Amino acid sequence: MRLRIFTVLMLLITVGYGVRAQSCTETLNTARQNFEEGHLYVIEELLEPCLKKGFNRDQKIEAYHLLTRTFLFIDEPEKAEESYLNLLKLDPEYKPDPETAPIDLVYLSEKFTTTPIFTLHGGIGANLSTIHVLGNYGVDNTAESRESYSEGGGVQIRVGADLNINSHLSLGIEPTFITRSYSYQNILFMVDEQNYMENQALVQLPVILKYRIEKNKWRPFIYAGFGSEFLINARAQITYYDKNQDSQTEFPVTGPELNISKIRKRLNSYVLFGIGTNYRIGYNYIYIDARYTGQLRNMVDPDNQYNITDFDYTYGYIDDDKRLSNYAITVGYVWPLYKPRKLRKYTKEGFFSQIFRNE
């Protein structure tokens, strides 16, 4: 019995919703017809019930568009602005086409901005690191050094937030977890080989100034910034080949990976430059960017440069003073936190008032 009652209730609700949806569709058609025939003063009252309950999202967008044009025609600018703002809240990327839209609607749209005040983003990618030697050290004659450094790979995971100053310029922060590596090769005492690989894990916190332009669904951008990085961990694997030049024999010396964090500066600073583009998907974006990051200071801690005994006596290795540069490619997703609003020059509100004002 209960099951039958529940089934009947659900059927009535479904039928009622379908009838109301059909009724509101007819209401929108009637409103269109009245607009085309010039019966403008009945449109607001006609659409109001379905705007409160009945229209789906696309129908609401069309209804507010119709109301905006209606209020412009009957010279009610405040209602036109209110209706247009409601349209933007539903479709924040809406912009009337200056070539085809009515000129009064285009003028009205110029009083508003749909640029998000805040934009969130996150991404993941790969990077390549290179070394710039500042000072050469070693256990042999460094004037005849045959050392070389090779690039190493890593990954980065970024999250970030941008404060959009205007439609082109933004200021952001971007906490980043990054791993990076590089390798080193040297010939000691004319014949002995030395191979070294270092892996680092760290957190970066840059402040970024970004400039972007709009081109249909594409949003190309360039940026520059400054940041600080905190080293979480640095580890090295070294192999030393002790060769006998006369007998053509060699004795490999190797061991476990060494924790070398204490001979690295935990805090460093860097500059960065980048270029990329966003691509719109719905009301969000995917992005890809390429970035250069360059350390500003020596990454080696001079006070502890000789404080790993295995380096000096087991492998014959002494750290060079050096800086690291990094080249990264990142892909990710952008979530604009839309807040359609009137431009400040048309209001008495300041920038921060618009940020924190409740809609």
ZIVEN-V42002 format. One line per field, one symbol per residue. phi: phi as a letter, one per 20 degrees, with the letter a starting at -180 (. if undefined). psi: psi as a letter, one per 40 degrees, with the letter a starting at -180 (. if undefined). burial: + if it has 16 or more other ideal C-beta (glycine too) atoms within 10 Angstrom, else -. A space follows every 10 residues. Layout:
phi->???
psi->???
burial->???
This chain:
phi->.fffffffff ffffffffff ffffffffff ffffffenee feffffegff ffaqfeffff gffffffgff fffemcffff fffffffffe cfefbffgfc fgffffffff eccdfffccd bbabacbcdc ddfebecaed fffdfdebdc fceacbcdca bdeefbfddb cccbgcecdb bbcbcbddlm cfdccccdcc cbddcedcdc cccdbleecf bcbbacbdcd feacccdccc dedeffemdc cfdbaffded gfddffdbcb dbbbbabecf cmddbdccbd cdccfecgee effcgdedgf gfeedmdcff fbdddcdcdc caccdfefbg affgfdceee gffffefff
psi->dddddddddd dddddddddd dddddddddd ddddddeegd eedddddddd ddhdiadddd dddddddddd dddefgdddd dddddddddd geehhihddd iiddddddde eiiehhdihi iiiiaiihii hhhdhhiiea hedfifiiii iiiaiihiii hhhhdaedhi hiighhhiii iiihiihifd dhihhhhhhi hihigihhhh hiihgbeigi iiiiaiiiih hdihiihhhh hhihddefii hhhiaihhhf deeihdhiii iiiiiaiihh hbeaiiihih ihhhieiheh hddedeehdd ddddefhhhi hiihihhihh iaihghgigh iiideeieii dddddehh.
burial->---------- ---------- ---+--++-- +--++----- --++-++--+ +--++---++ ++++++++++ ++------++ +-+++++++- ++-+-+---- ----+--++- -+++++++++ +-+-+-+++- +------+-+ ----+-+-+- ++-+-+-+-+ ++-+-----+ -+-+-+-+++ ++-+-+++-- -+-+++++++ -+-+-+-+-+ -+------+- +-+-+-+-+- +--+++-+-+ +++------- -------+-+ +-+++--+-+ -+-+-+++-+ ----+-+-+- +-+-+--+++ ----+--+-- +---++++++ -+++-+-+-+ -+-+-+-+++ +--------- ---+-----
